[in-house]
Every structure is written in structure tokens, then in C-alpha cells.
Amino acid sequence: MAAANHHFSNQQQDDTVIVTGAAGGIGSALAAAYASAGHRVVLSDRNAEAGQRVMDRIIEKGASEERMMFHAADLRRPEQIGRLFQTAAERFGSVDVLINNAGFGHTVSLYELSIEQWDDVIDTNLRGTFLCSRAAATLMRGQRTGGRIVNIASTRAAMSEVNTEAYAASKGGIVSLTHAMAVSLGPDGIRVNCISPGWIETGDYDALREADHIQHPAGRVGRTDDIVRACFYLTDRENSFVTGINLTVDGGMTVKMIYEP
């Protein structure tokens, strides 16, 4: 929630921003930052209680209650996605920015990963990103200012730890989906980009070890504010020449060659 203390003055003040997975560490920081910058913010998460708590905390820190809304939605349920966007458009009149942040994974042996677990991850992370983007684009294409979509992928699209097949597949799919949608939606004035975070610590940053920091070429583990700044760059109306990219925010880890000593 540290991002709520920052004001990103270069942002337009009249966008409606939808953040999925808003109850999590990155999602809550994004929602807080966009609210702090004066935007209308729609928070969504399938955990209704946690999502409502996040919104209440943001309002307690000074955000306008009239310019915020929480709407619970399970992205595995297409009808709930439809209601989310319909409700947001009815409440605020437009959808200008969508940040597809919702996602999770199962760390389970490939030999034991069930079809149900695989489908839950793919349906939430990848299919959910597609369906939310399509719903948003349907609203955005009729707007004079078009729209901006940012998908939160992961460096796991390009590198993996063991037993993360479903998560890696979903994030790789999101990277590819991003450039496909950027091409398809460009004529409608909609820009689509994605961010691939590396290690972004959402817990106790002070508890990290020196070894955690120095393994990064940037010299530190990432913070949620690092993703906030990347999102603000990609959703700035002035950056209209930036679309279809995968912005890696990982402190340089994916370009570092690692050998056993």
C-alpha cells in the first residue's frame, strides 16, 4: 500500500481505471496509486471481503468514496466478467484503462497436477485476461479517447522454477495475447501492453536478506511501486506510440547468466 503515498502528477485526472486482482499486493498498490492520482477506480477480486477491505483502506487515506467502487468477480465465470464491466460503465460512464492483474498458480508436480487445477489457472489468468480485455474493448472503441489495456504477465513466461507448468503457460499466453490484441485493437484506438514483473516483494521488505538483493543486477529486490510506475507509463495518454510491448521489470534478473560456483 506504500504506493498510495505517491502522487504521479503526469497522469490524466479523469480516467476510469479497472484493476482486477485488487486484493493482492500489486493489485492493491495499483488501485491505491491510481486513486491517489485522482482517477475513478474500480477494484475487482473474487475475494469480496479482502477487496472491500482494500478499498476501505484507500478511502481512509483520503481517496474520494464517490470515485471508487468494488465489484466482486470470479474470472473463471464469464457472466461475472460481463456484470463487472456493465456495472463499471453504468457507474462511471466510461472504461478508459484496464489492468489485468488477477492471477495465481499451483506449485504441484507435473505428474500430480490435476486437470481441474490446470483449468483453474488457465481460466483465471489467461482466459480471464482475454474476456476482460474483450469486454473493456467493446466499451473503449466507442470512446473518443479510445482506451489502454495493461496485462500483468511475469518473467515466468521466459524462465521457470520446477512444478509451475500451469502458471508459466498462462503467463506465456498473456505475452502472446498482448501483441495479438495490440494489432487487432489498434484501429479502434486501443493500446495493449504487458508488464512482466520479476521478484516483487509484497510482504515485509525489511525482512529480505542481503543475498536476496545482491543477486539482482539492479542491487535490490523489486517493490510494488516499481510496477505502479511501469503501469503509469503505459497508461499515460501521451504515450500513444507505445503498444504491443512486454515491459520487463525485474531488476535485470532475466538477462543475468547464472553458473554454479
C-alpha positions in Angstrom: 0.0 0.0 0.0 3.0 2.3 0.0 2.1 3.5 -3.5 -0.8 5.4 -2.0 1.7 7.9 -0.6 3.0 8.9 -4.0 1.3 11.3 -6.5 2.0 10.7 -10.1 1.2 14.2 -11.4 1.7 13.4 -15.1 -1.5 11.3 -15.2 -4.8 12.4 -16.6 -7.3 13.0 -13.7 -10.5 11.8 -15.3 -9.9 8.2 -16.3 -11.9 5.2 -15.1 -9.4 2.5 -14.2 -10.4 -1.1 -13.6 -7.9 -3.2 -11.6 -8.5 -7.0 -11.3 -6.9 -9.0 -8.6 -7.1 -5.8 -6.5 -7.0 -7.5 -3.1 -3.4 -8.7 -3.7 -0.1 -6.9 -3.1 0.5 -5.5 -6.6 -3.3 -5.0 -7.3 -3.9 -3.1 -4.1 -0.9 -0.9 -4.7 -2.1 -0.1 -8.2 -5.6 0.7 -7.0 -4.2 3.0 -4.3 -1.9 4.8 -6.7 -4.5 5.5 -9.4 -6.9 6.7 -6.7 -4.2 8.9 -5.2 -3.7 10.4 -8.7 -7.4 11.4 -8.9 -8.8 8.7 -11.2 -12.0 6.8 -10.8 -11.0 3.3 -9.7 -13.0 0.1 -9.9 -11.4 -2.7 -7.8 -12.3 -6.2 -8.5 -11.3 -9.5 -6.9 -13.0 -12.8 -6.3 -12.4 -12.4 -2.6 -15.1 -9.9 -1.8 -14.1 -9.3 1.8 -10.5 -8.7 1.1 -11.3 -6.5 -1.9 -13.7 -4.4 0.2 -11.1 -4.0 2.9 -8.5 -2.7 0.4 -11.0 -0.1 -0.9 -11.9 1.0 2.6 -8.2 1.5 3.4 -7.7 3.6 0.3 -10.7 5.7 1.2 -9.4 6.1 4.8 -6.2 7.5 3.3 -8.1 10.3 1.5 -9.5 8.9 -1.7 -12.9 10.0 -2.8 -15.5 7.4 -1.9 -17.7 8.7 -4.8 -14.9 7.9 -7.3 -14.3 4.3 -6.1 -16.2 1.1 -6.4 -15.5 -2.5 -5.6 -17.2 -5.3 -7.6 -16.5 -9.0 -6.8 -15.9 -11.2 -9.8 -14.5 -14.7 -10.3 -12.8 -14.5 -13.7 -13.4 -18.2 -14.2 -17.1 -17.2 -14.7 -17.7 -15.3 -17.9 -21.1 -14.0 -16.7 -19.4 -12.3 -13.7 -16.9 -10.6 -16.0 -19.8 -9.2 -18.0 -21.5 -7.9 -14.9 -18.3 -6.3 -13.8 -17.9 -4.2 -16.9 -21.5 -3.4 -17.2 -21.7 -2.1 -13.7 -18.5 -0.1 -14.0 -19.8 1.6 -17.2 -23.1 2.4 -15.6 -21.5 3.8 -12.5 -18.8 6.0 -14.1 -19.9 6.3 -17.8 -16.7 5.0 -19.4 -13.9 2.5 -19.1 -10.6 4.1 -20.0 -7.9 1.8 -18.5 -8.0 -1.9 -17.7 -5.2 -3.5 -15.8 -5.5 -7.3 -16.0 -3.6 -8.1 -12.8 -5.6 -11.1 -11.4 -3.7 -14.3 -11.4 -2.4 -17.3 -9.3 -0.7 -20.6 -9.6 -0.3 -24.1 -8.2 3.1 -25.4 -7.3 2.4 -29.1 -7.9 4.4 -31.8 -9.6 3.7 -32.1 -13.3 2.8 -35.8 -12.6 0.2 -34.8 -10.0 -1.2 -31.6 -11.4 -4.9 -32.2 -11.9 -6.9 -31.2 -14.9 -9.1 -29.1 -12.5 -6.0 -27.3 -11.2 -4.7 -26.6 -14.7 -8.1 -25.3 -15.9 -8.4 -23.0 -12.8 -5.1 -21.4 -13.5 -5.6 -21.1 -17.3 -9.2 -19.9 -17.0 -8.4 -17.2 -14.4 -5.0 -16.0 -15.7 -5.2 -16.4 -19.5 -8.9 -16.8 -20.5 -9.8 -14.2 -17.8 -7.4 -11.7 -19.3 -8.9 -12.3 -22.8 -12.5 -12.0 -21.7 -11.9 -8.9 -19.5 -10.0 -7.3 -22.4 -12.7 -8.0 -24.9 -15.4 -6.6 -22.5 -13.3 -3.5 -22.0 -12.5 -3.0 -25.7 -16.2 -3.3 -26.5 -16.7 -0.2 -24.4 -13.5 1.6 -25.3 -13.9 1.5 -29.0 -16.8 3.9 -28.9 -14.9 6.5 -26.9 -13.2 9.5 -28.4 -10.1 8.8 -26.4 -10.0 5.0 -27.1 -8.5 3.1 -24.2 -5.5 1.4 -22.7 -5.1 -2.2 -21.5 -2.2 -3.4 -19.5 -1.7 -7.1 -18.8 0.4 -8.3 -15.9 2.4 -11.2 -17.2 5.6 -12.5 -15.5 9.2 -13.2 -16.1 7.9 -16.8 -15.7 6.8 -16.5 -19.3 10.5 -16.9 -20.2 12.0 -18.8 -17.2 10.7 -21.2 -14.6 11.1 -22.9 -11.3 10.1 -26.5 -11.0 6.5 -27.6 -10.8 5.0 -24.3 -12.2 3.7 -25.5 -15.6 0.2 -24.1 -15.5 1.4 -20.7 -14.2 4.2 -20.5 -16.8 1.8 -21.5 -19.6 -0.7 -18.9 -18.6 1.8 -16.1 -18.4 3.5 -17.0 -21.7 0.0 -17.0 -23.3 -0.6 -13.5 -21.8 2.5 -12.1 -23.5 1.4 -13.5 -26.9 -2.2 -12.4 -26.3 -0.9 -8.9 -25.7 0.8 -8.4 -29.1 -2.1 -10.1 -30.9 -4.7 -7.7 -29.3 -2.4 -4.7 -29.9 -2.6 -5.4 -33.6 -6.3 -6.2 -33.6 -7.4 -3.3 -31.4 -5.1 -0.6 -32.7 -7.6 0.6 -35.4 -10.1 1.2 -32.6 -7.7 3.5 -30.7 -6.9 0.9 -28.0 -3.3 0.3 -26.9 -2.4 -3.0 -25.4 0.8 -3.7 -23.5 2.0 -6.0 -20.8 4.4 -5.9 -17.9 6.5 -8.9 -16.8 7.4 -8.4 -13.1 10.3 -10.3 -11.6 10.6 -10.7 -7.8 8.3 -8.0 -6.4 8.2 -8.3 -2.6 4.7 -7.7 -1.3 5.4 -8.7 2.3 8.0 -7.4 4.7 10.6 -5.8 2.6 12.9 -5.2 5.6 13.0 -8.9 6.2 14.8 -9.6 3.0 18.4 -10.8 3.2 21.4 -9.0 1.6 21.8 -12.1 -0.6 18.3 -11.5 -2.0 19.2 -8.0 -3.1 22.7 -8.5 -4.5 21.7 -11.3 -6.8 19.8 -8.7 -8.8 21.9 -6.6 -11.3 19.9 -3.6 -10.0 21.1 -4.3 -6.5 17.7 -4.8 -4.9 14.5 -6.8 -4.9 11.5 -5.1 -6.5 8.8 -3.2 -4.8 5.1 -2.7 -5.8 5.9 0.9 -6.7 8.1 -0.4 -9.5 5.1 -1.9 -11.1 3.0 1.1 -10.4 5.4 3.4 -12.3 5.5 1.0 -15.2 1.7 0.9 -15.4 1.5 4.7 -15.2 3.9 4.9 -18.1 1.9 2.5 -20.2 -1.5 4.1 -19.4 -0.4 7.7 -19.9 -2.4 9.2 -22.8 0.7 10.9 -24.1 2.5 7.6 -24.8 0.3 6.8 -27.8 3.2 5.4 -29.8 3.8 2.5 -27.3 1.7 -0.6 -27.9 2.3 -4.3 -28.1 5.3 -4.3 -25.8 6.3 -6.6 -22.9 8.0 -4.3 -20.4 10.2 -6.5 -18.1 10.5 -5.0 -14.6 12.8 -7.5 -12.8 16.0 -5.7 -11.7 17.8 -7.4 -14.6 17.4 -10.9 -13.5 16.3 -12.4 -16.8 19.4 -11.2 -18.6 21.8 -12.4 -16.0 23.7 -15.6 -16.7 23.9 -17.8 -13.6 26.5 -20.5 -13.1 27.1 -22.7 -10.1 30.4 -21.8 -8.4 
